[in-house]
């Protein structure tokens, strides 16, 4: 299930736990992952196995369904502050959705709006 895939990503792609949980749909390519704001606040590329890539497809589809339902209520994934200010409707774009979204929504402490975090 989900936990096994997370462990496979940690081991196979060399991700830290926080990096894995913060993965967004836009960070996934067929053969690589983009780790954003990793150690030292740097972005980096890492490998993605075919096996993990296929499994991730299922979780991406589930995340998109959650996002579509949230969007009906004006809710979306938590976004970086600059993105949220510059593009107020960015929360509707699938690329910003977390691959492993939280099962509950929360209040964004910066914008005081309802959102879904990882």
Rosetta constraint file for C-alpha pairs under 8 A:
AtomPair CA 1 CA 5 HARMONIC 6.38 0.50
AtomPair CA 2 CA 6 HARMONIC 6.26 0.50
AtomPair CA 3 CA 7 HARMONIC 6.26 0.50
AtomPair CA 4 CA 8 HARMONIC 6.18 0.50
AtomPair CA 5 CA 9 HARMONIC 6.15 0.50
AtomPair CA 5 CA 52 HARMONIC 7.01 0.50
AtomPair CA 5 CA 55 HARMONIC 7.32 0.50
AtomPair CA 5 CA 56 HARMONIC 7.91 0.50
AtomPair CA 6 CA 10 HARMONIC 6.18 0.50
AtomPair CA 6 CA 20 HARMONIC 6.99 0.50
AtomPair CA 7 CA 11 HARMONIC 6.14 0.50
AtomPair CA 8 CA 12 HARMONIC 5.57 0.50
AtomPair CA 8 CA 13 HARMONIC 7.78 0.50
AtomPair CA 8 CA 52 HARMONIC 7.21 0.50
AtomPair CA 9 CA 13 HARMONIC 5.26 0.50
AtomPair CA 9 CA 14 HARMONIC 7.13 0.50
AtomPair CA 9 CA 15 HARMONIC 6.60 0.50
AtomPair CA 9 CA 20 HARMONIC 7.19 0.50
AtomPair CA 9 CA 48 HARMONIC 7.80 0.50
AtomPair CA 9 CA 52 HARMONIC 7.03 0.50
AtomPair CA 10 CA 14 HARMONIC 5.25 0.50
AtomPair CA 10 CA 15 HARMONIC 4.58 0.50
AtomPair CA 10 CA 16 HARMONIC 6.22 0.50
AtomPair CA 10 CA 17 HARMONIC 6.84 0.50
AtomPair CA 10 CA 20 HARMONIC 7.00 0.50
AtomPair CA 11 CA 15 HARMONIC 7.12 0.50
AtomPair CA 12 CA 47 HARMONIC 7.81 0.50
AtomPair CA 12 CA 48 HARMONIC 7.32 0.50
AtomPair CA 12 CA 49 HARMONIC 7.22 0.50
AtomPair CA 13 CA 46 HARMONIC 6.02 0.50
AtomPair CA 13 CA 47 HARMONIC 5.49 0.50
AtomPair CA 13 CA 48 HARMONIC 6.00 0.50
AtomPair CA 13 CA 49 HARMONIC 7.85 0.50
AtomPair CA 14 CA 46 HARMONIC 7.50 0.50
AtomPair CA 15 CA 19 HARMONIC 5.98 0.50
AtomPair CA 15 CA 20 HARMONIC 5.96 0.50
AtomPair CA 16 CA 20 HARMONIC 6.24 0.50
AtomPair CA 17 CA 21 HARMONIC 6.29 0.50
AtomPair CA 18 CA 22 HARMONIC 6.13 0.50
AtomPair CA 19 CA 23 HARMONIC 6.42 0.50
AtomPair CA 19 CA 35 HARMONIC 6.48 0.50
AtomPair CA 19 CA 36 HARMONIC 7.58 0.50
AtomPair CA 19 CA 38 HARMONIC 6.56 0.50
AtomPair CA 21 CA 98 HARMONIC 7.72 0.50
AtomPair CA 21 CA 99 HARMONIC 7.67 0.50
AtomPair CA 21 CA 100 HARMONIC 6.17 0.50
AtomPair CA 21 CA 118 HARMONIC 6.09 0.50
AtomPair CA 22 CA 98 HARMONIC 6.40 0.50
AtomPair CA 22 CA 99 HARMONIC 7.82 0.50
AtomPair CA 22 CA 100 HARMONIC 7.77 0.50
AtomPair CA 22 CA 118 HARMONIC 6.19 0.50
AtomPair CA 23 CA 27 HARMONIC 6.28 0.50
AtomPair CA 23 CA 28 HARMONIC 8.00 0.50
AtomPair CA 23 CA 35 HARMONIC 7.25 0.50
AtomPair CA 23 CA 98 HARMONIC 5.75 0.50
AtomPair CA 23 CA 99 HARMONIC 5.94 0.50
AtomPair CA 23 CA 100 HARMONIC 7.53 0.50
AtomPair CA 24 CA 28 HARMONIC 7.39 0.50
AtomPair CA 24 CA 95 HARMONIC 6.44 0.50
AtomPair CA 24 CA 96 HARMONIC 5.71 0.50
AtomPair CA 24 CA 97 HARMONIC 5.37 0.50
AtomPair CA 24 CA 98 HARMONIC 4.17 0.50
AtomPair CA 24 CA 99 HARMONIC 5.34 0.50
AtomPair CA 25 CA 60 HARMONIC 6.61 0.50
AtomPair CA 25 CA 94 HARMONIC 6.85 0.50
AtomPair CA 25 CA 95 HARMONIC 4.73 0.50
AtomPair CA 25 CA 96 HARMONIC 6.33 0.50
AtomPair CA 25 CA 97 HARMONIC 5.91 0.50
AtomPair CA 25 CA 98 HARMONIC 6.26 0.50
AtomPair CA 25 CA 99 HARMONIC 5.87 0.50
AtomPair CA 26 CA 94 HARMONIC 7.84 0.50
AtomPair CA 26 CA 95 HARMONIC 4.31 0.50
AtomPair CA 26 CA 96 HARMONIC 6.46 0.50
AtomPair CA 27 CA 33 HARMONIC 5.64 0.50
AtomPair CA 27 CA 34 HARMONIC 4.89 0.50
AtomPair CA 27 CA 35 HARMONIC 7.03 0.50
AtomPair CA 27 CA 95 HARMONIC 7.87 0.50
AtomPair CA 28 CA 32 HARMONIC 6.45 0.50
AtomPair CA 28 CA 33 HARMONIC 4.96 0.50
AtomPair CA 28 CA 34 HARMONIC 6.65 0.50
AtomPair CA 29 CA 33 HARMONIC 6.06 0.50
AtomPair CA 30 CA 48 HARMONIC 7.23 0.50
AtomPair CA 30 CA 50 HARMONIC 7.61 0.50
AtomPair CA 30 CA 53 HARMONIC 6.32 0.50
AtomPair CA 31 CA 47 HARMONIC 6.05 0.50
AtomPair CA 31 CA 48 HARMONIC 4.86 0.50
AtomPair CA 31 CA 49 HARMONIC 6.44 0.50
AtomPair CA 31 CA 50 HARMONIC 7.01 0.50
AtomPair CA 31 CA 53 HARMONIC 7.39 0.50
AtomPair CA 32 CA 45 HARMONIC 6.60 0.50
AtomPair CA 32 CA 46 HARMONIC 5.55 0.50
AtomPair CA 32 CA 47 HARMONIC 4.41 0.50
AtomPair CA 32 CA 48 HARMONIC 4.62 0.50
AtomPair CA 32 CA 49 HARMONIC 7.96 0.50
AtomPair CA 33 CA 45 HARMONIC 5.66 0.50
AtomPair CA 33 CA 46 HARMONIC 5.30 0.50
AtomPair CA 33 CA 47 HARMONIC 6.15 0.50
AtomPair CA 33 CA 48 HARMONIC 6.18 0.50
AtomPair CA 34 CA 43 HARMONIC 6.95 0.50
AtomPair CA 34 CA 44 HARMONIC 5.79 0.50
AtomPair CA 34 CA 45 HARMONIC 4.65 0.50
AtomPair CA 34 CA 46 HARMONIC 6.55 0.50
AtomPair CA 35 CA 43 HARMONIC 5.47 0.50
AtomPair CA 35 CA 44 HARMONIC 5.23 0.50
AtomPair CA 35 CA 45 HARMONIC 6.12 0.50
AtomPair CA 35 CA 46 HARMONIC 7.43 0.50
AtomPair CA 36 CA 41 HARMONIC 7.77 0.50
AtomPair CA 36 CA 42 HARMONIC 6.69 0.50
AtomPair CA 36 CA 43 HARMONIC 4.43 0.50
AtomPair CA 36 CA 44 HARMONIC 6.71 0.50
AtomPair CA 37 CA 41 HARMONIC 4.33 0.50
AtomPair CA 37 CA 42 HARMONIC 4.98 0.50
AtomPair CA 37 CA 43 HARMONIC 5.29 0.50
AtomPair CA 38 CA 42 HARMONIC 5.25 0.50
AtomPair CA 38 CA 43 HARMONIC 5.90 0.50
AtomPair CA 38 CA 44 HARMONIC 7.44 0.50
AtomPair CA 48 CA 52 HARMONIC 6.56 0.50
AtomPair CA 48 CA 53 HARMONIC 6.45 0.50
AtomPair CA 49 CA 53 HARMONIC 6.09 0.50
AtomPair CA 50 CA 54 HARMONIC 6.22 0.50
AtomPair CA 51 CA 55 HARMONIC 6.47 0.50
AtomPair CA 52 CA 56 HARMONIC 5.93 0.50
AtomPair CA 53 CA 57 HARMONIC 6.49 0.50
AtomPair CA 54 CA 58 HARMONIC 7.46 0.50
AtomPair CA 55 CA 59 HARMONIC 7.11 0.50
AtomPair CA 56 CA 60 HARMONIC 6.04 0.50
AtomPair CA 56 CA 99 HARMONIC 7.97 0.50
AtomPair CA 57 CA 61 HARMONIC 6.24 0.50
AtomPair CA 58 CA 62 HARMONIC 6.36 0.50
AtomPair CA 59 CA 63 HARMONIC 6.05 0.50
AtomPair CA 59 CA 99 HARMONIC 6.20 0.50
AtomPair CA 59 CA 100 HARMONIC 7.23 0.50
AtomPair CA 60 CA 64 HARMONIC 6.19 0.50
AtomPair CA 60 CA 99 HARMONIC 5.61 0.50
AtomPair CA 61 CA 65 HARMONIC 6.40 0.50
AtomPair CA 62 CA 66 HARMONIC 6.34 0.50
AtomPair CA 63 CA 67 HARMONIC 6.12 0.50
AtomPair CA 63 CA 97 HARMONIC 6.78 0.50
AtomPair CA 63 CA 98 HARMONIC 6.97 0.50
AtomPair CA 63 CA 99 HARMONIC 5.88 0.50
AtomPair CA 63 CA 100 HARMONIC 7.14 0.50
AtomPair CA 63 CA 101 HARMONIC 6.74 0.50
AtomPair CA 64 CA 68 HARMONIC 6.08 0.50
AtomPair CA 64 CA 94 HARMONIC 6.30 0.50
AtomPair CA 64 CA 97 HARMONIC 7.23 0.50
AtomPair CA 65 CA 69 HARMONIC 6.31 0.50
AtomPair CA 66 CA 70 HARMONIC 6.13 0.50
AtomPair CA 67 CA 71 HARMONIC 5.94 0.50
AtomPair CA 67 CA 75 HARMONIC 7.96 0.50
AtomPair CA 67 CA 76 HARMONIC 6.25 0.50
AtomPair CA 67 CA 77 HARMONIC 7.52 0.50
AtomPair CA 67 CA 92 HARMONIC 7.56 0.50
AtomPair CA 67 CA 94 HARMONIC 7.43 0.50
AtomPair CA 67 CA 97 HARMONIC 6.94 0.50
AtomPair CA 68 CA 72 HARMONIC 6.57 0.50
AtomPair CA 68 CA 92 HARMONIC 7.81 0.50
AtomPair CA 69 CA 73 HARMONIC 7.19 0.50
AtomPair CA 70 CA 74 HARMONIC 6.43 0.50
AtomPair CA 70 CA 75 HARMONIC 4.83 0.50
AtomPair CA 70 CA 76 HARMONIC 5.91 0.50
AtomPair CA 71 CA 75 HARMONIC 5.06 0.50
AtomPair CA 71 CA 76 HARMONIC 5.91 0.50
AtomPair CA 71 CA 91 HARMONIC 7.90 0.50
AtomPair CA 71 CA 92 HARMONIC 6.39 0.50
AtomPair CA 75 CA 91 HARMONIC 7.62 0.50
AtomPair CA 75 CA 114 HARMONIC 6.02 0.50
AtomPair CA 75 CA 115 HARMONIC 5.37 0.50
AtomPair CA 75 CA 116 HARMONIC 7.35 0.50
AtomPair CA 76 CA 91 HARMONIC 4.85 0.50
AtomPair CA 76 CA 92 HARMONIC 6.55 0.50
AtomPair CA 76 CA 97 HARMONIC 7.67 0.50
AtomPair CA 76 CA 114 HARMONIC 7.83 0.50
AtomPair CA 76 CA 115 HARMONIC 5.23 0.50
AtomPair CA 76 CA 116 HARMONIC 6.00 0.50
AtomPair CA 77 CA 91 HARMONIC 5.98 0.50
AtomPair CA 77 CA 96 HARMONIC 6.80 0.50
AtomPair CA 77 CA 97 HARMONIC 5.55 0.50
AtomPair CA 77 CA 98 HARMONIC 6.99 0.50
AtomPair CA 77 CA 115 HARMONIC 5.37 0.50
AtomPair CA 77 CA 116 HARMONIC 4.60 0.50
AtomPair CA 77 CA 117 HARMONIC 5.79 0.50
AtomPair CA 78 CA 91 HARMONIC 7.69 0.50
AtomPair CA 78 CA 108 HARMONIC 7.02 0.50
AtomPair CA 78 CA 115 HARMONIC 5.46 0.50
AtomPair CA 78 CA 116 HARMONIC 5.85 0.50
AtomPair CA 78 CA 117 HARMONIC 5.45 0.50
AtomPair CA 79 CA 83 HARMONIC 6.47 0.50
AtomPair CA 79 CA 84 HARMONIC 5.94 0.50
AtomPair CA 79 CA 91 HARMONIC 7.26 0.50
AtomPair CA 79 CA 96 HARMONIC 7.31 0.50
AtomPair CA 80 CA 84 HARMONIC 6.33 0.50
AtomPair CA 81 CA 85 HARMONIC 6.24 0.50
AtomPair CA 81 CA 110 HARMONIC 7.80 0.50
AtomPair CA 82 CA 86 HARMONIC 6.07 0.50
AtomPair CA 83 CA 87 HARMONIC 5.65 0.50
AtomPair CA 83 CA 88 HARMONIC 7.65 0.50
AtomPair CA 83 CA 90 HARMONIC 7.33 0.50
AtomPair CA 84 CA 88 HARMONIC 5.26 0.50
AtomPair CA 84 CA 89 HARMONIC 7.74 0.50
AtomPair CA 84 CA 90 HARMONIC 6.80 0.50
AtomPair CA 84 CA 91 HARMONIC 7.82 0.50
AtomPair CA 89 CA 93 HARMONIC 7.73 0.50
AtomPair CA 90 CA 96 HARMONIC 7.46 0.50
AtomPair CA 91 CA 96 HARMONIC 6.61 0.50
AtomPair CA 91 CA 97 HARMONIC 7.73 0.50
AtomPair CA 93 CA 97 HARMONIC 7.61 0.50
AtomPair CA 97 CA 101 HARMONIC 7.52 0.50
AtomPair CA 98 CA 117 HARMONIC 7.42 0.50
AtomPair CA 98 CA 118 HARMONIC 6.02 0.50
AtomPair CA 99 CA 118 HARMONIC 7.98 0.50
AtomPair CA 100 CA 118 HARMONIC 5.91 0.50
AtomPair CA 101 CA 116 HARMONIC 6.77 0.50
AtomPair CA 101 CA 117 HARMONIC 6.04 0.50
AtomPair CA 101 CA 118 HARMONIC 4.33 0.50
AtomPair CA 102 CA 116 HARMONIC 6.26 0.50
AtomPair CA 102 CA 117 HARMONIC 5.66 0.50
AtomPair CA 102 CA 118 HARMONIC 4.83 0.50
AtomPair CA 104 CA 116 HARMONIC 6.71 0.50
AtomPair CA 105 CA 114 HARMONIC 6.55 0.50
AtomPair CA 105 CA 115 HARMONIC 5.48 0.50
AtomPair CA 105 CA 116 HARMONIC 4.54 0.50
AtomPair CA 105 CA 117 HARMONIC 6.99 0.50
AtomPair CA 106 CA 114 HARMONIC 5.60 0.50
AtomPair CA 106 CA 115 HARMONIC 5.51 0.50
AtomPair CA 106 CA 116 HARMONIC 6.08 0.50
AtomPair CA 106 CA 117 HARMONIC 7.22 0.50
AtomPair CA 107 CA 112 HARMONIC 5.64 0.50
AtomPair CA 107 CA 113 HARMONIC 5.43 0.50
AtomPair CA 107 CA 114 HARMONIC 4.59 0.50
AtomPair CA 107 CA 115 HARMONIC 6.08 0.50
AtomPair CA 108 CA 112 HARMONIC 5.01 0.50
AtomPair CA 108 CA 113 HARMONIC 5.45 0.50
AtomPair CA 108 CA 114 HARMONIC 6.18 0.50
AtomPair CA 108 CA 115 HARMONIC 6.30 0.50
AtomPair CA 109 CA 113 HARMONIC 7.84 0.50
